[in-house]
């Protein structure tokens, strides 16, 4: 009589594990824009320098926009990077 509950438990666990591993991974593409990626790839000192330049609004010391690899033009990337600075600084 003990074999029936153990067999049921084993089958239940096997079904549960099979269901957990069966799901297809969801890929919605990159979650960060290239500008956000540039922000996160920069070091702490770089971030502080970006924020200091952004907060100062000094034309003599503008924000140094990092290099990027994306389908965006340099102007589009710079605009997006300024938006990221506005959110993060």
C-alpha positions in Angstrom: 0.0 0.0 0.0 2.9 2.4 0.6 4.0 2.0 -3.0 1.0 3.8 -4.4 1.6 7.1 -2.6 5.3 7.0 -3.3 4.7 6.3 -7.0 2.1 9.2 -7.1 4.6 11.5 -5.4 7.3 10.6 -7.9 5.1 11.0 -10.9 3.8 14.4 -9.5 7.3 15.7 -9.0 8.4 14.5 -12.5 5.4 16.2 -14.1 6.1 19.4 -12.1 9.8 19.4 -13.2 8.8 18.7 -16.8 6.4 21.6 -16.8 9.0 24.0 -15.4 11.6 23.2 -17.9 9.3 23.0 -20.9 8.5 26.7 -21.3 10.1 28.5 -24.2 12.4 31.4 -23.2 10.8 34.7 -24.0 13.1 37.1 -25.9 11.7 40.5 -26.5 15.1 41.7 -27.7 17.4 44.1 -25.9 15.8 45.8 -22.9 18.2 48.7 -22.9 18.7 51.3 -25.6 22.3 51.8 -26.8 22.4 55.0 -24.7 21.4 53.2 -21.6 24.0 50.5 -22.4 26.7 53.1 -22.7 25.6 54.5 -19.3 25.8 51.1 -17.6 29.1 50.2 -19.3 30.8 53.4 -18.0 32.6 53.3 -14.7 31.6 55.2 -11.6 34.1 58.1 -12.3 32.8 58.4 -15.8 29.2 58.5 -14.6 30.1 61.2 -12.1 31.9 63.2 -14.8 28.9 62.9 -17.1 26.5 64.0 -14.4 28.7 66.9 -13.3 28.9 68.2 -16.9 25.1 67.6 -17.4 24.2 69.5 -14.2 26.6 72.4 -14.9 25.2 73.1 -18.4 28.5 74.7 -19.2 29.3 75.1 -22.9 33.0 75.3 -22.1 32.8 71.8 -20.5 30.1 69.9 -22.4 29.0 66.3 -21.8 31.4 63.9 -23.4 29.1 61.5 -25.3 30.7 58.0 -25.4 31.4 56.2 -28.6 28.5 53.9 -29.6 27.8 51.0 -32.0 24.1 51.1 -33.1 21.9 51.9 -36.0 21.4 55.4 -34.7 23.1 58.4 -36.0 25.5 60.3 -33.7 22.9 63.0 -33.1 20.2 60.5 -32.2 22.5 58.7 -29.9 23.6 61.9 -28.2 19.9 62.9 -27.7 19.1 59.6 -26.2 22.2 59.8 -24.0 21.2 63.2 -22.7 17.8 61.7 -21.8 19.5 58.9 -19.9 21.5 61.5 -18.1 18.3 63.4 -17.2 16.9 60.2 -15.7 20.0 59.0 -13.9 21.7 62.2 -12.6 
